[in-house]
């Protein structure tokens, strides 16, 4: 896993403070992320390279423009930062460390509480619905039972869709791709807004209770990230809800760490898998990692586990209504006989191969469905809600009427439970069968998804025909459900389809196998997870924590490795595909092979403007009005330097703060030390979800336009630079590993301008590179 954007990769907490970027700026680019992604727009076409100069007549080409920018993870070492660091006392360092661990505690408490609430609400809402349906069926009121069942489902679905359509469109879907993009450095703040958190919580409860083939596990990752983001805002200056100690957290680097903890806490809360949550954040979510973050993430998930255990003990007193076994999922399969022969290993390998093929096909179909739904959803809120209701009706019809084609099975005589079952999560559903018989297919369909998985893993008495029907329905319903305007996770649909597939294979080969068919269901779920998610270590540990049996781990690991290897030969993981569909500029860990044949200068496009170290106010205003660039090289020229030299990079947001403070002079001279008494690092702190300073907020008088301002105090004097002849592949890897937003390209020879361009995230995107060089075709990484 790549290290975070710190070239020295410091691990202890004191160095964290030193690396803490207090002078981070917020993008002021106009197009909002949710609007951009909803329209499914392609990347902006590369601008024609221009040679332009307003301030120093240096010909420079610059970076590609795109409405989605990068976050400021880089350490912005300017004079203000150094002055602030020198002035810090030991008590402030201790305060910062304590606050970071305190935030980790709050993230764990909040995410754990939300996870328990979700399970509690789903079990009671869905359980009440199933009890009322079963009550009508026992009275032979089958049509009334269907109308009640389908009516409640459509009502809950419509409510979830309305929340997404009218309050927070960014809350639709899993949320894991968006969290991955944010932790990769993509500035997409709308996905972490308070309204998104609200809709994610209640929309997920409504969607899962409506009987869709969706899970609440993916949305829980998004929920944990939203909770961490809100805590990481450092308070609000707008409403006076902040204090001096929180200013250290008003930067993208600390927010990224807290959101990583939130993503891990979401997995821990959804699966009761604290270690799996940490590994999920390490393997799948985060693009940068370090040892100090590992400790805080582990602490956060431990807090989640304690909160969930407290909730389970409280509900053990019977005060939680219908909340029972189906709540905080745990599939205890410790009763399995884990002994296997060579024939079993061959069967497991085949299971993994077929699971990888089916998983890659699942991803292909999801990709097509999501692209189709994006067209429908783009027509307005009414179409979003109508699509959700249509899928809800189709799901209700399949779930209610298909069990009628399944045969009735006599109740076993050697069991201790009641048959047919009398509760909503029982294994033996009577459905339309006479007394003494049960409908195995109804036990899977007319139940919650968590209970259906539990039955597949731990129970028996399934006909091959029933398993085949259930697998086909769940597989394709999971495909057509993802992409509608409700919070919907992919973990549970994939586990459900995989468990039914594995149980089907186990039932067919049961006479010649020593492994329990329920064990095959677990391996089938692992093969589907590996084939769709393309994760190995984290999924293996999550399944281990779910099943509570260490003896199952070797075969689960083998299945995951085989299925992932097979699926990788067909397409990418489902989350990578969703990132591409949404148009999020995600930087992969490996550069594309064709980038080895290009150098950094080959992809630099323009225009990009430079500033002098001491610049005229009018020039700055004119450039900010005429461009949307967010980073500008600062060039020192004679008499302030012997020859033109690169002083550093200044951000648009920092320029706006400096201009608003009106620290101008009538002469072109360097600012004296008194400027540090007029401005502070807190003035340049990254704005949260609120709006930062905009150009129209400035009140510059006409006479001030001819005055000068010294940019040196706010200029990053140590920007990362690469020589123009560096291969594009090497530059892309450096850009991602260091967590950069701007990378300066400098000339190889002397006697030329000190900078020849700037590379941003979008310059490394395949759409941009292949747009400039269409003869180069993308190839898969070996």
C-alpha positions in Angstrom: 0.0 0.0 0.0 1.3 3.4 -0.9 2.5 5.7 1.8 0.8 9.0 2.3 2.0 12.4 0.9 5.0 12.8 3.2 8.4 12.3 1.6 10.0 11.5 4.9 7.0 9.3 6.0 7.1 10.3 9.6 5.3 8.0 12.0 5.0 9.6 15.4 2.5 12.1 16.5 4.9 15.1 17.0 6.0 14.8 13.4 2.3 14.7 12.4 2.0 18.2 13.7 5.0 19.3 11.7 3.5 17.8 8.5 0.1 19.2 9.2 -0.8 21.6 6.4 -2.4 24.6 8.0 -2.4 26.7 4.9 -4.5 24.5 2.7 -6.8 26.3 0.2 -10.2 25.4 -1.2 -11.0 25.1 -4.9 -13.2 27.9 -6.2 -14.1 26.1 -9.5 -17.7 26.6 -10.4 -19.3 23.3 -11.3 -20.6 21.3 -8.3 -19.5 17.7 -8.1 -23.0 16.2 -7.8 -24.1 18.1 -10.9 -21.1 17.0 -12.8 -21.4 13.3 -11.8 -25.2 13.2 -12.3 -24.8 14.3 -15.9 -22.1 11.6 -16.4 -20.0 14.1 -18.3 -16.6 13.1 -19.8 -13.4 14.8 -18.8 -12.8 18.2 -20.2 -11.0 18.0 -23.5 -7.3 19.2 -23.3 -6.9 22.8 -24.1 -4.7 23.9 -26.9 -1.2 24.7 -25.6 -0.7 28.4 -25.5 2.3 30.5 -24.8 1.2 33.4 -22.6 2.6 35.8 -20.1 1.0 38.7 -18.3 3.5 39.5 -15.6 7.0 38.6 -16.7 6.7 37.8 -20.4 7.9 34.2 -19.8 6.4 31.7 -22.2 4.8 29.0 -20.2 2.4 26.2 -20.9 0.2 24.9 -18.1 -2.3 22.4 -16.7 -5.5 21.0 -18.0 -8.7 22.4 -16.6 -11.5 20.2 -15.1 -14.3 21.0 -12.7 -13.0 18.4 -10.2 -9.8 19.3 -8.5 -7.4 17.7 -6.1 -7.2 18.1 -2.3 -4.2 19.8 -0.7 -2.4 17.0 1.0 1.0 18.5 0.4 2.9 20.2 3.2 2.6 23.9 2.3 5.9 25.2 3.5 5.8 29.0 3.4 6.9 31.7 5.8 3.6 31.7 7.6 3.8 27.9 8.2 7.4 28.1 9.5 6.5 31.0 11.8 3.5 29.1 13.2 5.6 26.0 13.7 8.3 27.9 15.5 5.8 29.5 17.8 4.1 26.3 19.0 4.6 25.3 22.5 4.7 21.8 24.0 1.3 22.2 25.5 -0.1 22.8 22.0 1.6 19.7 20.7 0.1 17.6 23.5 -3.3 19.2 22.9 -3.1 18.3 19.2 -2.3 14.7 19.9 -5.0 14.3 22.5 -7.6 15.9 20.2 -6.7 13.5 17.4 -7.3 10.5 19.6 -10.4 12.1 21.0 -11.8 12.5 17.4 -11.0 8.9 16.8 -13.0 8.0 19.9 -16.0 10.1 18.7 -15.9 8.6 15.2 -16.0 5.1 16.7 -18.9 6.0 19.1 -20.9 7.8 16.4 -20.4 5.1 13.7 -21.1 2.3 16.1 -24.3 3.9 17.3 -25.5 4.5 13.7 -24.7 0.9 12.8 -26.7 -0.4 15.7 -29.6 1.9 14.9 -29.7 0.8 11.3 -29.9 -2.9 12.3 -32.4 -2.2 15.0 -34.7 -0.2 12.6 -34.4 -2.7 9.7 -35.2 -5.7 11.9 -38.3 -4.0 13.4 -39.6 -2.5 10.1 -38.9 -5.5 7.9 -39.9 -8.0 10.7 -43.3 -6.3 11.2 -43.9 -6.3 7.5 -43.2 -10.1 7.2 -45.2 -10.9 10.3 -48.3 -9.1 8.9 -47.8 -10.9 5.5 -47.5 -14.3 7.2 -50.6 -13.6 9.4 -52.7 -13.0 6.3 -51.4 -16.1 4.6 -52.2 -18.3 7.5 -55.8 -17.1 7.0 -55.6 -18.0 3.3 -55.9 -14.4 2.3 -53.2 -14.7 -0.3 -54.1 -11.7 -2.5 -54.5 -9.4 0.5 -51.1 -10.7 1.7 -49.5 -9.8 -1.6 -51.1 -6.3 -1.7 -49.9 -5.6 1.8 -46.4 -7.0 1.1 -45.9 -5.1 -2.2 -47.6 -2.0 -0.9 -45.3 -1.6 2.1 -42.3 -2.4 0.0 -43.2 0.3 -2.6 -44.0 2.8 0.1 -40.7 2.4 1.8 -38.9 2.4 -1.5 -40.6 5.6 -2.6 -39.7 7.3 0.7 -36.0 6.3 0.2 -36.0 7.5 -3.4 -37.6 10.8 -2.4 -34.9 11.5 0.2 -32.2 10.9 -2.4 -34.0 12.8 -5.2 -34.9 16.0 -3.2 -32.4 16.2 -0.4 -29.1 14.6 -1.2 -28.6 13.0 -4.7 -25.0 12.1 -3.6 -26.4 9.7 -1.0 -27.6 7.2 -3.7 -25.6 4.1 -4.3 -23.0 2.5 -2.2 -20.8 5.4 -1.4 -17.6 3.4 -1.3 -16.3 4.6 -4.7 -16.8 8.2 -3.6 -15.0 7.6 -0.4 -12.2 5.9 -2.3 -12.0 8.9 -4.6 -11.9 11.4 -1.7 -9.1 9.5 0.0 -7.3 9.4 -3.3 -7.3 13.2 -3.3 -10.4 14.1 -5.3 -12.1 17.2 -4.0 -15.7 16.2 -3.9 -17.1 17.7 -0.8 -20.8 17.2 -1.5 -20.5 13.5 -0.8 -19.7 14.2 2.8 -22.2 16.9 3.5 -24.6 16.7 6.5 -27.6 16.2 4.2 -25.8 13.3 2.6 -25.3 11.7 6.1 -28.9 12.2 7.0 -30.2 10.6 3.8 -27.6 7.8 3.9 -28.8 6.7 7.4 -32.5 6.8 6.9 -32.5 6.0 3.2 -30.5 2.9 3.8 -32.9 1.8 6.5 -35.9 2.3 4.2 -34.2 0.7 1.2 -33.1 -2.4 3.0 -36.5 -2.7 4.8 -38.2 -2.4 1.4 -36.9 -5.9 0.5 -34.5 -4.8 -2.2 -31.5 -7.0 -3.0 -29.2 -4.4 -1.4 -27.2 -4.2 1.8 -26.5 -1.5 4.4 -22.8 -2.4 4.6 -21.6 -0.2 1.7 -23.6 2.8 2.9 -22.2 2.3 6.4 -18.7 3.0 5.0 -20.0 6.2 3.5 -21.8 7.0 6.8 -18.6 6.6 8.8 -16.8 8.8 6.4 -19.5 11.5 6.7 -19.4 11.4 10.5 -15.6 11.7 10.4 -15.8 14.6 7.9 -18.2 16.6 10.1 -16.0 16.1 13.1 -13.0 17.0 11.1 -14.3 20.4 10.0 -12.7 21.9 13.1 -15.9 23.7 14.1 -17.5 26.6 12.2 -16.3 30.2 12.2 -19.5 31.2 10.5 -21.6 30.2 13.5 -19.0 30.8 16.1 -18.7 27.0 16.8 -15.0 26.8 17.0 -12.0 27.5 19.2 -8.4 28.1 18.8 -7.3 24.5 19.5 -9.3 23.2 16.6 -7.4 25.3 14.0 -4.8 22.6 13.6 -7.5 20.3 12.0 -8.6 22.8 9.4 -6.6 21.1 6.6 -7.0 18.2 4.2 -4.3 16.0 5.6 -5.9 15.6 9.0 -9.4 15.3 7.5 -8.1 12.5 5.3 -6.8 10.6 8.3 -10.1 11.0 10.1 -12.1 9.9 7.1 -9.9 6.9 6.7 -10.8 6.0 10.3 -14.5 6.6 9.5 -14.4 4.2 6.5 -12.8 1.5 8.6 -15.4 2.1 11.4 -18.2 1.7 8.8 -17.0 -1.8 7.9 -16.5 -2.7 11.5 -20.0 -1.5 12.3 -21.6 -3.2 9.4 -20.0 -6.7 9.8 -18.9 -6.6 13.5 -15.5 -7.1 12.0 -13.1 -4.6 13.6 -9.9 -6.1 12.2 -11.5 -6.5 8.8 -12.5 -2.8 8.9 -8.8 -1.8 9.4 -7.7 -4.1 6.6 -10.5 -2.8 4.3 -9.3 0.8 4.8 -5.7 -0.3 4.2 -6.4 -2.5 1.1 -9.3 -0.8 -0.6 -10.2 2.6 0.7 -7.0 4.6 1.4 -4.4 5.6 -1.2 -1.9 6.7 1.5 -1.0 4.9 4.7 1.4 5.1 7.6 1.9 3.5 11.0 0.4 6.2 13.1 -2.8 6.1 11.1 -2.9 2.3 11.6 -3.0 2.7 15.4 -5.8 5.3 15.3 -7.8 3.3 12.8 -7.5 0.2 15.0 -8.5 2.1 18.1 -11.6 3.5 16.2 -12.8 0.0 15.1 -12.2 -1.3 18.7 -14.5 1.4 20.0 -17.1 0.4 17.4 -16.9 -3.2 18.6 -17.5 -2.1 22.2 -20.5 0.0 21.2 -22.1 -2.9 19.2 -21.5 -5.4 22.1 -23.2 -3.0 24.5 -26.1 -2.7 22.1 -26.4 -6.5 21.8 -26.4 -6.9 25.6 -29.0 -4.3 26.0 -31.3 -6.0 23.4 -30.8 -9.3 25.2 -33.2 -8.0 27.8 -36.0 -8.0 25.2 -36.3 -4.3 24.9 -35.6 -4.0 21.2 -38.8 -5.3 19.7 -38.2 -7.7 16.8 -34.4 -7.1 16.9 -32.9 -10.6 17.2 -30.6 -12.9 15.4 -31.0 -11.0 12.1 -29.6 -7.8 13.5 -25.9 -7.4 13.9 -25.0 -10.2 11.6 -22.8 -13.2 12.7 -22.9 -16.4 10.8 -21.6 -18.9 13.3 -20.5 -22.0 11.4 -18.2 -23.5 14.1 -20.2 -26.7 14.0 -18.8 -27.5 10.5 -16.6 -30.5 10.2 -13.5 -29.0 8.6 -11.7 -31.9 7.0 -11.2 -32.2 3.3 -9.6 -34.4 0.7 -7.9 -33.8 -2.7 -11.3 -34.0 -4.4 -12.6 -31.3 -2.2 -9.6 -29.0 -3.1 -10.4 -29.6 -6.8 -14.0 -28.7 -6.1 -12.9 -25.5 -4.3 -10.7 -24.5 -7.2 -13.5 -25.0 -9.7 -15.8 -23.1 -7.3 -13.3 -20.2 -7.3 -12.8 -20.2 -11.1 -16.6 -20.2 -11.8 -17.1 -17.6 -9.1 -14.5 -15.4 -10.7 -16.2 -15.7 -14.1 -19.7 -15.0 -12.6 -18.3 -12.1 -10.6 -16.7 -10.4 -13.7 -20.0 -10.9 -15.5 -21.8 -9.3 -12.6 -19.5 -6.3 -12.9 -20.1 -6.1 -16.6 -23.8 -6.1 -16.2 -23.7 -3.6 -13.3 -21.7 -1.3 -15.5 -24.3 -1.5 -18.3 -27.2 -1.1 -15.9 -25.7 1.9 -14.1 -25.0 3.7 -17.4 -28.6 3.1 -18.5 -30.0 4.3 -15.2 -27.9 7.4 -15.3 -29.8 8.5 -18.4 -33.2 7.8 -16.7 -32.1 9.5 -13.4 -30.9 12.5 -15.4 -34.5 13.3 -16.5 -35.5 14.5 -13.0 -36.7 13.5 -9.6 -40.0 12.1 -10.8 -38.2 9.6 -13.1 -35.8 8.6 -10.2 -38.7 7.8 -7.9 -40.7 6.0 -10.7 -37.7 3.8 -11.5 -37.3 2.9 -7.8 -41.0 2.0 -7.5 -40.9 -0.1 -10.6 -37.9 -2.1 -9.4 -39.6 -2.5 -6.0 -42.8 -3.9 -7.6 -40.7 -6.3 -9.7 -38.8 -7.5 -6.7 -42.0 -8.0 -4.7 -43.6 -10.0 -7.5 -40.6 -12.3 -7.8 -40.2 -12.8 -4.1 -43.9 -13.5 -3.5 -44.9 -15.5 -6.5 -41.8 -17.6 -7.2 -42.1 -19.7 -4.0 -45.4 -21.0 -5.3 -43.5 -23.1 -7.9 -41.4 -24.7 -5.2 -42.5 -28.1 -3.8 -43.7 -28.4 -0.2 -41.3 -30.3 2.0 -42.3 -32.4 5.0 -41.0 -31.0 8.3 -38.0 -32.9 9.7 -38.7 -35.0 12.7 -35.2 -34.7 14.4 -35.3 -31.0 15.0 -35.8 -28.9 18.2 -37.2 -25.8 16.4 -40.9 -25.3 15.5 -41.8 -26.4 11.9 -43.3 -24.5 10.2 -41.7 -21.5 11.8 -43.9 -19.0 13.6 -41.6 -16.0 13.6 -40.3 -13.7 10.9 -36.8 -15.1 10.7 -37.5 -18.8 10.9 -36.0 -21.4 8.7 -39.2 -23.3 8.0 -41.7 -21.0 6.2 -45.1 -22.6 5.7 -46.2 -20.2 3.0 -49.0 -22.0 1.0 -48.1 -25.5 2.2 -50.4 -27.6 4.4 -49.7 -28.2 8.1 -46.6 -30.3 8.7 -44.9 -29.0 5.5 -42.7 -26.0 4.7 -41.6 -24.1 1.6 -37.8 -23.9 1.5 -37.8 -21.2 -1.3 -40.2 -19.0 0.8 -37.7 -19.3 3.7 -35.2 -17.5 1.5 -37.4 -15.0 -0.3 -39.8 -14.0 2.4 -37.1 -13.0 4.8 -34.5 -10.4 5.4 -31.3 -10.7 3.4 -29.2 -11.2 6.5 -31.5 -14.1 7.6 -31.4 -15.6 4.1 -27.6 -15.7 4.2 -27.7 -17.3 7.7 -30.1 -20.0 6.5 -28.0 -20.8 3.5 -24.9 -21.1 5.6 -26.2 -23.0 8.6 -29.4 -24.8 7.6 -30.3 -27.8 5.4 -33.3 -29.2 3.5 -33.0 -27.2 0.2 -33.9 -28.7 -3.1 -31.5 -28.1 -6.0 -34.4 -26.6 -8.0 -35.2 -24.1 -5.2 -31.5 -23.1 -4.9 -31.2 -22.6 -8.7 -34.3 -20.4 -8.8 -33.1 -18.3 -5.9 -29.6 -17.9 -7.3 -30.9 -16.7 -10.7 -33.3 -14.2 -9.1 -30.9 -12.8 -6.6 -28.1 -12.6 -9.2 -30.1 -10.6 -11.7 -32.2 -8.6 -9.2 -28.9 -7.5 -7.6 -27.7 -6.3 -11.0 -30.8 -4.3 -11.9 -31.3 -2.9 -8.4 -27.8 -1.2 -8.1 -27.9 2.2 -9.7 -31.4 3.3 -8.6 -31.7 6.4 -6.5 -31.5 4.8 -3.0 -28.6 4.1 -0.7 -27.6 0.6 -1.7 -24.6 -1.6 -0.9 -23.2 -4.4 -2.9 -21.7 -6.6 -0.2 -24.9 -8.3 0.9 -26.3 -8.9 -2.7 -22.9 -10.4 -3.7 -22.7 -12.6 -0.6 -26.3 -13.7 -1.0 -25.8 -14.7 -4.7 -22.5 -16.3 -3.9 -23.9 -18.3 -0.9 -26.8 -19.6 -3.0 -24.4 -20.5 -5.8 -22.0 -22.3 -3.4 -24.9 -24.1 -1.7 -26.2 -25.2 -5.1 -22.8 -26.7 -6.0 -22.5 -28.3 -2.5 -25.9 -29.9 -2.8 -25.2 -31.3 -6.3 -21.8 -32.9 -5.2 -22.8 -33.7 -1.6 -22.8 -37.5 -2.2 -19.1 -37.5 -3.2 -17.8 -34.6 -1.0 -16.8 -34.6 2.7 -17.3 -30.9 3.1 -20.6 -29.6 4.5 -22.9 -28.0 1.9 -23.1 -24.9 4.2 -19.3 -24.7 3.9 -19.7 -24.6 0.2 -22.1 -21.7 0.6 -19.4 -19.8 2.5 -16.8 -20.6 -0.2 -19.3 -19.5 -2.9 -19.8 -16.2 -1.2 -16.0 -15.8 -1.0 -15.7 -16.5 -4.7 -18.3 -14.0 -5.6 -16.7 -11.3 -3.4 -13.3 -11.9 -4.9 -14.8 -11.8 -8.4 -16.6 -8.5 -7.9 -14.7 -6.6 -5.2 -11.2 -7.8 -6.2 -10.1 -7.7 -2.5 -8.3 -10.6 -0.8 -6.9 -9.9 2.7 -9.7 -7.7 4.1 -12.4 -10.0 2.7 -10.7 -13.1 4.1 -10.6 -11.5 7.6 -14.1 -10.1 7.3 -15.4 -13.6 6.5 -13.4 -15.1 9.3 -14.9 -12.6 11.8 -18.4 -13.2 10.4 -18.2 -17.0 10.7 -16.2 -17.2 13.9 -14.1 -20.1 12.8 -10.4 -19.9 12.1 -10.3 -23.4 10.6 -12.2 -22.2 7.5 -9.6 -19.5 6.6 -7.2 -21.5 4.4 -9.9 -22.6 1.9 -11.5 -19.1 2.0 -8.1 -17.6 1.2 -7.6 -20.0 -1.7 -11.0 -19.3 -3.1 -10.5 -15.5 -2.9 -7.1 -15.7 -4.7 -8.4 -17.9 -7.5 -11.6 -15.9 -8.1 -9.8 -12.6 -8.1 -7.1 -13.8 -10.5 -9.7 -15.2 -12.9 -11.9 -12.1 -12.8 -8.9 -9.7 -13.3 -8.4 -11.2 -16.7 -11.8 -9.9 -17.8 -12.4 -6.5 -16.3 -11.8 -4.3 -13.3 -13.4 -4.4 -9.9 -16.9 -3.0 -9.5 -15.8 0.0 -7.5 -13.2 1.0 -10.1 -15.9 0.7 -12.8 -18.3 3.0 -10.8 -15.5 5.5 -10.3 -15.0 5.6 -14.1 -18.8 6.0 -14.8 -19.1 8.9 -12.4 -16.2 10.6 -14.1 -14.1 10.9 -10.9 -10.4 11.4 -11.7 -9.0 8.5 -9.6 -5.3 7.9 -9.8 -4.4 4.2 -9.9 -1.5 2.7 -8.0 0.2 1.7 -11.2 0.8 3.9 -14.3 -0.5 2.7 -17.6 2.2 1.0 -19.8 2.0 3.5 -22.6 3.0 6.3 -20.1 6.5 4.8 -20.2 6.9 6.1 -23.8 6.0 9.7 -22.9 7.8 12.3 -20.8 6.3 14.9 -18.5 6.6 17.7 -21.0 4.5 15.7 -23.5 1.2 16.1 -21.6 1.6 19.7 -20.3 -1.1 21.9 -21.7 -2.0 25.5 -21.2 -2.5 28.2 -20.5 -0.8 28.7 -17.1 0.1 32.1 -15.7 3.0 33.1 -13.5 3.3 35.8 -10.8 6.3 37.8 -9.8 7.4 37.5 -6.2 6.1 41.1 -5.6 3.1 41.5 -7.9 0.8 44.4 -8.7 -2.7 44.0 -7.2 -4.4 44.8 -10.5 -2.5 42.0 -12.3 -3.5 39.5 -9.7 -7.2 40.5 -9.9 -7.1 40.4 -13.7 -5.6 36.9 -13.7 -8.0 35.5 -11.1 -10.9 36.9 -13.1 -9.7 35.6 -16.5 -8.6 32.1 -15.4 -9.9 29.2 -13.3 -6.4 28.0 -12.3 -5.9 27.1 -8.6 -2.1 27.1 -8.5 0.4 29.7 -9.9 4.2 29.5 -10.1 5.9 32.5 -8.4 9.0 33.8 -10.2 11.6 36.0 -8.6 13.4 38.3 -11.1 16.2 40.9 -10.9 16.7 42.9 -8.7 15.3 40.4 -6.2 17.4 37.6 -7.7 20.4 37.5 -10.0 18.5 35.5 -12.7 14.8 34.5 -13.0 14.3 31.6 -10.5 11.3 29.6 -9.3 10.3 30.9 -5.9 7.5 28.4 -5.4 3.7 28.0 -5.9 0.9 30.1 -4.6 -2.7 28.9 -4.3 -5.7 30.9 -5.6 -7.5 30.6 -2.2 -4.4 32.0 -0.4 -4.2 34.9 -2.9 -7.9 35.7 -2.1 -7.2 35.8 1.6 -4.1 37.9 1.2 -6.0 40.4 -1.1 -8.9 40.6 1.4 -6.5 41.6 4.1 -5.2 44.4 1.9 -1.6 44.2 3.0 -0.4 46.4 0.1 2.4 48.8 -0.4 2.9 51.6 -2.9 6.5 50.6 -3.7 7.7 47.3 -5.1 9.5 46.2 -1.9 9.6 43.1 0.3 7.2 43.0 3.2 8.7 43.4 6.6 8.2 41.2 9.6 5.2 43.2 10.8 3.0 41.4 8.3 3.0 38.3 10.5 1.2 40.4 13.1 -1.5 41.3 10.6 -2.2 37.8 9.1 -2.1 34.3 10.7 -2.2 30.8 9.6 -5.8 30.5 10.9 -6.8 33.0 8.2 -5.6 30.6 5.5 -7.0 27.4 7.1 -9.0 25.2 4.7 -12.7 26.1 4.8 -15.0 23.2 5.7 -18.3 22.5 4.0 -19.0 26.2 4.1 -17.9 28.6 1.4 -14.4 30.1 1.4 -13.6 33.6 0.1 -14.6 34.2 -3.5 -13.3 36.8 -5.9 -16.6 38.8 -5.7 -16.1 39.1 -1.9 -13.1 41.3 -2.4 -13.6 45.1 -2.1 -10.5 46.5 -3.9 -10.5 50.3 -4.5 -9.4 51.7 -7.9 -6.3 53.3 -6.4 -5.3 50.0 -4.8 -5.1 48.3 -8.1 -1.8 50.0 -8.8 -0.3 49.0 -5.5 2.0 46.0 -4.8 1.7 42.9 -2.6 4.5 40.6 -1.5 3.6 37.0 -2.3 6.6 35.4 -0.5 5.0 34.9 2.9 2.2 32.7 1.4 4.2 31.0 -1.4 5.1 27.3 -0.9 8.9 27.7 -1.2 9.5 23.9 -1.6 7.2 22.7 -4.3 7.8 19.2 -5.8 9.4 19.5 -9.2 10.3 17.0 -11.9 12.6 17.5 -14.9 10.8 17.8 -18.2 12.4 14.6 -19.5 11.1 12.4 -16.7 8.9 9.5 -17.9 5.2 10.2 -17.5 4.9 6.8 -15.7 7.4 7.8 -13.1 5.9 11.2 -12.6 2.4 9.7 -12.2 3.6 7.3 -9.5 5.4 10.1 -7.6 2.3 12.3 -7.9 0.1 9.7 -6.3 2.5 8.5 -3.6 3.2 12.1 -2.5 -0.4 13.1 -2.5 0.2 16.2 -4.7 -2.1 18.7 -6.3 0.4 20.5 -8.4 3.8 19.3 -9.7 6.1 21.7 -11.4 7.9 20.7 -14.5 11.3 22.4 -14.8 13.7 22.6 -17.8 16.6 20.3 -18.2 19.0 22.9 -19.6 20.0 26.3 -18.3 19.1 29.7 -19.9 15.4 28.9 -20.2 12.5 30.0 -18.0 12.7 28.4 -14.6 9.5 26.5 -15.0 8.0 25.1 -18.2 4.6 23.9 -16.9 2.5 22.4 -14.1 1.1 18.9 -13.9 -2.2 18.3 -12.1 -4.2 15.1 -11.5 -6.1 15.5 -14.8 -2.9 15.5 -16.8 -2.3 11.9 -15.8 -5.8 10.7 -16.7 -6.0 8.2 -19.6 -8.7 10.4 -21.2 -6.4 13.3 -21.3 -3.2 11.5 -22.4 -4.9 9.5 -25.1 -6.8 12.6 -26.2 -3.4 14.2 -27.0 -1.9 11.0 -28.4 -4.8 8.9 -29.8 -2.4 6.5 -31.6 -1.5 5.1 -28.2 -3.9 2.4 -27.0 -4.4 1.6 -23.3 -3.1 -1.8 -22.2 -3.7 -3.8 -19.1 -1.1 -3.8 -16.4 0.9 -7.0 -16.1 
